[in-house]
Amino acid sequence: MVYMTESNFCKFFKKTTTITFSSYLNDLRINAVCKLLLVSEENINNIAYSCGFESLSYFNRVFLNKKQMSPKAFRINHKAK
């Protein structure tokens, strides 16, 4: 679509936004996960897969890094409010 290789696109994206494309994509996915955790009783694993994470270990690592808590703790802490 933009006539760039994947590598060139990632370099362009980083230069333009100051964050990597994968970090941006993970932010979008984690935000979608958070919304679903609050409005749904769906299993956390199913939510992670439905938001584009292909590995649960990677999902848990990214979620913990972005939110400083586990998905389960996020659901419990934010549903109580």
PEVENTA-V207482 format. One record per residue. N is the residue number from 1. RES is the residue in one small letter. PHI is phi in degrees with one decimal (* if undefined). OMEGA is omega in whole degrees, 0 to 359 (NA if undefined). D_LAST is the distance of its C-alpha to the last C-alpha in Angstrom with 2 decimals. Layout:
# PEVENTA-V207482
n: {N;N}
res: {RES;RES}
phi: {PHI;PHI}
omega: {OMEGA;OMEGA}
d_last: {D_LAST;D_LAST}
This chain:
# PEVENTA-V207482
n: {1;2;3;4;5;6;7;8;9;10;11;12;13;14;15;16;17;18;19;20;21;22;23;24;25;26;27;28;29;30;31;32;33;34;35;36;37;38;39;40;41;42;43;44;45;46;47;48;49;50;51;52;53;54;55;56;57;58;59;60;61;62;63;64;65;66;67;68;69;70;71;72;73;74;75;76;77;78;79;80;81}
res: {m;v;y;m;t;e;s;n;f;c;k;f;f;k;k;t;t;t;i;t;f;s;s;y;l;n;d;l;r;i;n;a;v;c;k;l;l;l;v;s;e;e;n;i;n;n;i;a;y;s;c;g;f;e;s;l;s;y;f;n;r;v;f;l;n;k;k;q;m;s;p;k;a;f;r;i;n;h;k;a;k}
phi: {*;-106.2;56.1;-129.1;-71.6;-57.8;-62.3;-64.8;-61.7;-62.7;-65.3;-61.5;-61.1;-62.8;-64.8;-78.7;-107.9;70.1;-125.8;-75.8;-62.5;-65.2;-66.5;-62.1;-62.9;-64.4;-60.1;-60.8;-65.7;-65.3;-61.4;-65.1;-60.7;-59.5;-60.5;-69.1;-62.3;-87.4;-106.2;-132.7;-99.7;-56.7;-55.6;-59.1;-60.7;-64.1;-62.8;-59.3;-63.9;-68.6;-95.2;105.7;-82.4;-96.1;-131.9;-68.4;-65.6;-66.3;-56.3;-61.9;-65.0;-66.3;-60.6;-61.9;-65.0;-80.8;-111.8;57.4;-160.5;-75.2;-59.0;-64.6;-63.8;-59.9;-61.2;-65.7;-67.2;-91.6;-75.9;-72.4;-85.3}
omega: {183;178;176;171;178;180;179;178;181;177;178;181;181;180;184;187;184;172;180;178;181;177;178;180;178;176;178;182;180;176;178;178;182;178;181;178;183;184;186;173;180;176;182;179;179;177;180;179;182;179;172;177;183;182;180;179;177;177;181;179;180;181;180;179;184;187;180;173;179;176;180;178;177;181;182;184;185;176;181;184;NA}
d_last: {43.54;43.77;46.90;45.50;45.39;42.02;42.84;43.87;40.80;38.55;40.64;40.51;36.73;36.28;38.81;37.24;33.53;33.78;31.57;32.87;32.60;31.07;28.32;27.67;27.69;25.30;22.85;23.11;22.75;19.71;17.94;18.99;17.83;14.26;14.20;15.75;13.53;10.57;12.96;15.41;16.21;19.20;20.51;19.49;23.24;23.87;21.17;22.76;26.18;25.33;24.11;27.42;27.18;30.36;29.78;26.87;27.93;27.93;24.54;23.03;24.94;23.88;20.16;20.32;22.40;20.23;16.72;17.94;16.28;17.15;15.88;14.90;12.92;11.20;10.37;9.19;7.15;5.44;5.44;3.83;0.00}
